[in-house]
Amino acid sequence: MRDHDIIVIYGKQIRNMAYEICMQAGLKDMILGKCASFEARIVLKPNLLGPVPASEGATTHPEIVEGVIRYLQEAGFRNLSVCEGSWVGDRTDDALLVCGYDTMLKRLGVPFVDLQKDKSRLVDCAGMNIRICEEPLSADFLINLPVMKGHCQTRMTCALKNMKGCIPNPEKRRFHQIGLFEPIGHLSAGLHQDFILTDSICSDLTFEDGGNPVVQNRIFAAADPVLNDAYCLQLMHLDETEVPYIRIAEQCGVGTADLSRASVRILTEKRGERGEACYYEKAECPPEGPAHNQTEAKTAGLIRVSELVHEVDSCSACYGRLVPVLRELEDEGVPVDRLRGICIGQGFRGKGGRLGIGSCTSGFEKSLPGCPPEEEKMKHWLRQLVEKLTDE
């Protein structure tokens, strides 16, 4: 696979699709071309942000990871591991269990490394020092397995932002303090991705923690994470100005965002004579259709309620729970406009105010504790708060 190649497969046999795309990309030759050894240390990095099943559109399907592992093992590679660190506020062990990775990895004999517990070191990432976990840094060949989905603060997340799971929790908090776009753009300059296989089976195109999955039945592979994410922009009908970390990564020398240089191969899954899954080239892309239109409507609603929130340096886990909860309450007829100006984020530590969410707003008149607060508690507290404000 060349740097300007993108391979897309449509289908429903997820494990087979992942295996096939590795074959189509010539992944074995890519690894041997770089490492010249079947003993190469290969590290796979999926997206397991929290205990959310892949069917909700937030995490990497375990069938994709299994398909890649089976391909690698059959090709003769044995020095494999899977690593991830869930977002701040959730335990990686819980995500591993709920997402079905624990039994799958044990069955395949592949170890898992929890990056929330891993050691880390400072790395020069194109002029920005970033603390990165040791496990992904130790890889001879790093395979990134992100989910193409929406994000509450960066609008979109895929290959480049998925590397944020490879930094320790204090560094994740620092990313939010200094602004996410610059450090995300720099991160892949110090943590090189060798192969990207993107999960676009049923991703949530509005928010990163899932709940509004849009069925697309698609996975795609690339060798350039910048080109991969530029392709995602096109698929999600976004403008590059909405996701500036892609151009920042390009400026850091990570790859190119010029889609005019991309060579896109599209395959579709069909049944062979014996009922087995076969893949044929030059298939037309299935139309986006009503599912995408519904997602655009949901996005508009989420943007509307997000304007009620005063956010300063908030972590994704906290902010990413608040806005969907506000939308749910609005859909239920709760007059959430009465909460306008509610505050959230690290920027409110040690300060006072009227309404706040999370431990960072503990000095406010009315504040819901938690880092982050649980969604159900948040919803119940906000509902009661609206009722009190209505009575005042």
N, C-alpha and C positions, 0 to 999 in steps of 0.2 A: 504494500500500500504506500502510495506517495503522499507527500505533505498536502497536496491540493486535492486529494481524493475524498469523496464522501460516498459511502455505500448505504443505501436505504433498503430495508426489507419490511413489507407489509404482510401480516398474517396473524394467526391466533395460537400457533404452537410455539409458545414463548421460548422454551428450552431449545427446541430445534432451530428456531430463528437465530438465537445467540450463537449456537454452534456453527450454523451455516455462515453467518457473517464473519466469524473468525476465519473460516476457510476461504471465503471470498476475499478477505483482506490479506491473506497470506501471513497470518499472525506468527506462525512458526518461523518463517523466514525473517520476519521483522525482528524477532527476539534473537535468533542466531546471528543475524546481520549486525546487531549491536553488541551482543554479549559473547558470541562464538562459543557457547557452552550450554549443554542441557542442564548444567548445575546452576544456571543463572537464578538469582533470587528475584522471584516475580511476586509483586504485591498488588492485590486488587483492592480498590477503594470504592465501595458503593455509597449510596446516600441512605443513612439510617438516622435521620434527625431526631427521631423519638419513637415511642411505641405506637406506630400508626401502620396498619396493614397497607401493602402496596396497592390494594384495590381502592383505597381512598385517594390515590393520586399524589402521595407525598414521598414514598420511599421506593427504592429499587426492588423490582420483583426478584425474589430469590431464584426463580427459574432462569433468569438471565445470568446470574452469577454461577449457577450450576452448569449451564450450557458452556460458559467460558472455561470453567474448571475442567469439565469433562474433555473439552477439546485439548486443553493444555496437557492433561494427564495422558491422553491417548497419543499425543505428539511426542511424549517422552520426558516432559518436564515434571519434576517432583518437588522442587524447593518453592512451594507456594504458600502464601498467607493472605488473609483478608483482614483489613484494618478499618476502623471508623471510630469517631468520637461524636456522640450525639450532642445536640445543642444544649446550651446552658439551661439548667432546670430539669433536664431528664437524664436518666441513667442509660448508658449504652447497653448494659445487660438486659434491661427491660425491652429495649428496641430489638435486640437480638432474638429474644424469646417471642415477642408478639409478631415480628415480621417473618418468623419461620426459618431463621438462619442457623439457630443452634443445632437442631437435628440434622439439617442438610449438611452443614460443615462437618459434623461428627461422622455422618455416613460416608462422606467423601475423604475423610482423614486430613482435612485442611485446618490448620490452627487459625484462631481469631485473636487479634490484638486490640484491646480497648485503648484507644488513644487518650481517653480521659485519665488513664493511669500510666501512660507512657512517659518516658523522659523526653526532654526537648533541648534544642540548642538554637542560638541565634544564627541566622543565615542572611548574608547580603543578597537581597532580592532587587537587583538593578538599582542600587542606591538607597534602598529602604531596608533596615534591619528588622527581620521578623523571626519570632521564635517558632520553630517547626518541630513536630514530634519526630523521634528517632526512627520509628518503624518505616514510614514512607521514604525517609531520607536514605535508608539503608538499601532500598530497592535497586537492583540492576535494571529492572524494567517495571515501570509503574503503569498499571491499567486502571483508568478512571471509569467508573460506572455510574454516572449521574442520572438524575431525572430532569427532563426538560419541563419546567413548571413556572408558575408565577411566583412573585415574592413581594411581601408587604413593603419593603424598603428599597429594593433594587429593581423592582418591576419584573425581573426574570432571573432565574438561576439555572445553570447547567454546568458545563465542564469547568470553567474558571472558578466559579463560586463554590463548587463542590469541594475544592481543595481547602476551604476554610475548616472542614472537619479534621484536617491534619494539623491543626494548631491547638495548644492547650487552652483551657477555659479562660484563664486570665488574659491571654492574648486575644481571644474572641471578644471579650469585653472591651479591650483596648481598641480593636477594630471599630467598634460602635462609637467609641469616644472620639476618635480622630476622623470619622467618616468612612463608610464602607468602601466607596468606589476606588480610592487610591490604593489602599493595601490589598484589596482583591486583585486589582490590576497588576500589582507588583509580585504577588505571592508566587505565581507560576514561573516567574523568572528564576526563583531559587528552588523550586520543587517541580522538576520537569516531568510532564506527562508524556508517555510514549505511545499510548493507544487509548482512544476514548470510544466507549460503546454506550450510547445514550438510550435510556428507557423513555419511550414516548408511547407506551401501551395505553395508559389511561390517566395521564397526568392532570393535576389541578392547575389550570391556567390562570388562576386568580391569586391563590395564596400558597405558601410553601408547606403548610402543615396539613394540607389535604381537606377533603370533605366535599369538594365539587369536581369529581373526576370527569374528564371528557375522554371517551373511548376513541383512540386513534389507531390502535393495533399496529404500531410502528416502532422499530428500533433503527438506529443508524450509527455508523462507525466513521471515525476520522482519526488522523494522526496529529492534526493541528487543533489545539483547543480554542484558539481565537477564531479560526475559520468555522469550527463546529458551532460556536456560540453565535457567530454572525448568521449562520444558517438557521439557528433557532429563532433569531429575530425575525427572519423572513417567514418562518412557519407560524409564528405567533402574531404576525402583523404589527410588529413594533418598529419604532424608529431608533437608530443607533444613539440618538441624543438622550433617549430614555434609559439607556444602559451604558453609561460612559466608561465603565471599567473595561469594556471590550477594546476600545481604542487605546486606553491606557496600557493594557497588556501588549497591544501591537507596538506601541511606542517603546515598551521595555524589551522588545525583541523576542517575545514569546511566539509570535506567529503573525499571520496576515488576516485582515478582516475583509479583504477584497473578494467578494463572491464571484466576480467575473472571471477569476482565475480558477474557480472550483470545477472539478469534474465529478458530476453527480451520476451515480448508477442506481437505478431503482429496480428492485425485484419484488415479485409478489409470490405468495405461497399458494400452491395448488396441489391437488391430490394426484399421485401417480396411479399407474394401472393396478398396483397392489394396495392402494390406499395410503401409501406413505406420503409424507410432506415433500414436495419438490418445489424448486424456486426458479422462476423464469424472469429474464431481464426485460427491460423496456416496458414495464407496466405503467399505466397512467396512475397518478396519485389519486386516491379516493377524494371526492370533494369534501370540503370542511363541513358544509351543510348546517342544519339547525343546531347541532351541538355547539358549534363555534359561536353562532349567534346568541345562544343562551348564555354562553360564557361571557361574551361581551356585555350582556345586560347585567350579569352578576358583578362583573368588574366595575361597571359604572356605579352600581349600588354601593359597593365596598369603598370606592373612591369618595362617594358622597358622605358616608358616615365617618370616614377617616378625617374629613375636614372638621369634625367635632373635637378632635384630639389635638392637644398640644404636646408634641413629642420632642424630647431632647436627648440624644444619645441612648435611645432605648435598645435593649437586646431584642433580637427577632422573636425569641420565644415568648416574650412578654407582649410586645406590640402585635405580633402575629396572632395572638389569642384575643386581644381586646377588640380589634376591628371586626372580625367575623361575629363575635358575640353581640356587638352593637347592631350589626346587620340583622342577626336573628331576632333580636328584640324588636327592631323596627318592623320586620316582617310579621311579628305577632301583634302589632298595633301599639307597642309601647312608645310613648312620645320621647324618643331619645334626644331630641333637640334640647331638652332641658339639661342635658349633660354637657352642653357645649363648653369647651375650655378644659375638659378633664385632662389631667397631666400624667405623663408616663415617661420614665427614662432616668438614666444615671445623672443627667444634668440637674435633677431636682434634689439630689442628696444634700441634706443639711439645710434645706430651704422650707419655707412655709407656703401655704396656698389653700385653696378652697376644696377641690376634689382631686384625688390622686389614686393611681393604680400601682401596686407593687411596693416592695420594701423601700425603694428609693424615695418614695413620697411619704415616709412615715411621719414627717413633721407637719403634714397637712391637717386641716380641720377634719376632713373625712377622707380616710385612706384605707384601701383594701391591702392587707399584708400578703406577702408571698413573693418568691423569686424563681419562677413567675407564679402568680396565683393560679389555682386550678380553674379550668373553664367553667365548670358548673357553679363553683363558689362565686366566680366573677359575675356570671349571669344572674344568679340569685341576688347578689349584693347590689348590682346595678339596677335591677328591677325594683328592689326595695327603696333604693336611693331616689329613683324617679318618683315613686309614690310619695315619699316624704317631701320632695321638692315641690310636688304638685299641691300638697296640703299646706305648704308654708305660704 
